[in-house]
């Protein structure tokens, strides 16, 4: 059995900059805040077709919050974990670009007003860009 929570939407999520496909891009980071708050692990999985016409599931290493090191250190470790997940995804996308399908516009490039270091800083809440908002009903 598995339980999945889709956390890749930009709608009022806490976002942080991460390197992906040649640029610093904003990605939702809420799942790590929830992991630290509830002391639950984070794992990502990628599915790719295999030679037997099935699906090969490629799991990421598990991120486990450590209650003994505090919130900020856990979030720092979460940032490193997520950057490694994105590096693996980028490698897979570059190896097999025809498998990549993004259901929404690409994560935005980090505005120059946000700083980026070795690892991104604290999360920022991003408003939904007008181009992603559903149309208003009359």
KANOR-V124295 format. One record per pair of residues at least 12 apart in sequence whose C-alpha atoms are under 7 Angstrom apart, sorted by sequence separation. I is the first residue (numbers start at 0). J is the second residue. If there is no record, write none. Layout:
I_J + I_J
This chain:
14_26 + 15_27 + 44_56 + 45_57 + 14_27 + 15_28 + 44_57 + 45_58 + 13_27 + 14_28 + 44_58 + 12_27 + 13_28 + 43_58 + 44_59 + 62_77 + 13_29 + 42_58 + 43_59 + 12_29 + 42_59 + 9_27 + 42_60 + 62_80 + 8_27 + 42_61 + 7_27 + 41_61 + 42_62 + 6_27 + 40_61 + 41_62 + 40_62 + 41_63 + 40_63 + 6_30 + 39_63 + 40_64 + 39_64 + 59_84 + 38_64 + 35_64 + 34_64 + 35_70 + 35_73 + 79_118 + 78_118 + 31_74 + 31_77 + 17_82 + 19_85 + 20_89 + 19_89 + 26_106 + 25_106 + 24_106 + 25_107 + 24_107 + 25_108 + 24_108 + 25_109 + 23_108 + 24_109 + 22_108 + 23_109 + 16_109 + 16_115 + 17_119 + 16_119 + 15_119 + 15_122 + 14_122 + 15_123 + 13_122 + 14_123 + 13_123 + 14_124 + 13_124 + 14_125 + 12_124 + 13_125 + 11_124 + 12_125 + 11_125 + 11_126 + 10_126 + 11_127 + 10_127 + 9_127
